[in-house]
Amino acid sequence: MDKREVERVTRYFSVLQNPLCIKVLLMLEIEELYVFEIKEKLGVTSAVASEILQKLRLLDIVSFEQESRRRRYFLKRRDILGLIQDFGRITRRKS
C-alpha cells in the first residue's frame, strides 16, 4: 500500500470511528432518509446530523437527491456495510 492509499484509508477510519456515523450508515441500509428523520432517530441537532452526512458524502459513501428544499439521503457504497460487519465480528472474538 502506498502513502496515498494509507492516507485515504486513514480518512475513512477517522470518520467511521464516530458511532453516530456507523448508526447513520446502518439506518440508510434499511431506508432512504431526510436529514430531519436522521436527526430525530439519532436524537441530535440538525447541525450534528448535517455534519455527519457531509463527512460521509465527502468520502462518497452516501449521496442525496434534492427534493424541493429537502435532501433525501441514501447509501451509495453498500460495500462499507461489509467492512462494518467484519469489524463487528473481529471485536466479538475472544483472545
C-alpha positions in Angstrom: 0.0 0.0 0.0 1.5 3.3 -1.0 1.4 6.5 1.0 -1.7 7.9 -0.7 -3.7 4.7 -0.1 -2.7 4.8 3.6 -3.9 8.4 3.8 -7.2 7.5 2.1 -7.8 4.6 4.4 -7.0 6.7 7.4 -9.6 9.3 6.3 -12.2 6.5 6.2 -11.3 5.2 9.7 -11.2 8.7 11.2 -14.8 9.2 10.1 -16.0 5.7 10.9 -14.7 5.9 14.4 -17.7 8.1 15.3 -20.5 5.8 16.5 -23.1 8.2 15.0 -21.6 7.7 11.5 -22.0 4.0 11.9 -25.6 4.4 13.1 -26.4 6.6 10.1 -25.0 4.0 7.7 -27.0 1.2 9.3 -30.2 3.3 9.1 -29.5 4.1 5.5 -29.0 0.4 4.8 -32.7 0.0 5.6 -34.2 3.1 4.0 -33.5 6.4 2.4 -34.0 9.3 4.9 -34.3 13.0 5.1 -32.0 15.0 7.5 -34.9 15.7 9.9 -35.6 11.9 10.1 -31.9 11.1 10.8 -31.8 13.9 13.4 -34.8 12.5 15.2 -33.7 8.9 15.1 -30.2 9.8 16.5 -31.6 12.4 19.0 -29.1 15.1 17.8 -29.4 18.6 16.4 -29.8 19.3 12.7 -26.3 20.7 12.7 -24.8 17.4 14.0 -26.8 15.3 11.6 -25.7 17.5 8.7 -22.1 17.4 9.8 -22.1 13.6 9.9 -23.8 13.4 6.5 -21.3 15.9 5.0 -18.4 13.8 6.2 -19.9 10.6 4.7 -20.6 12.5 1.5 -17.0 13.7 1.2 -15.9 10.1 1.4 -18.5 9.2 -1.3 -20.2 6.7 1.0 -23.6 8.4 0.9 -25.3 10.7 -1.5 -28.7 12.6 -1.7 -31.4 13.6 -4.1 -32.6 17.1 -3.8 -36.4 17.3 -3.4 -37.5 20.9 -3.3 -35.8 22.3 -0.2 -35.1 18.9 1.3 -32.4 16.3 0.7 -33.2 12.6 0.8 -30.1 10.6 1.7 -29.2 7.2 0.5 -26.3 4.7 0.9 -24.1 5.0 -2.2 -21.4 2.5 -1.1 -23.1 -0.6 0.3 -19.8 -2.4 0.4 -18.9 -0.3 3.5 -21.5 -2.3 5.4 -19.5 -5.5 4.9 -16.5 -3.8 6.5 -18.5 -2.7 9.5 -19.9 -6.2 9.9 -16.4 -7.7 9.6 -15.1 -5.4 12.4 -18.2 -6.3 14.5 -17.1 -10.0 14.2 -13.5 -9.1 15.0 -14.4 -7.2 18.1 -16.6 -10.1 19.4 -13.7 -12.6 19.1 -12.0 -13.6 22.3 -8.2 -13.8 22.5 
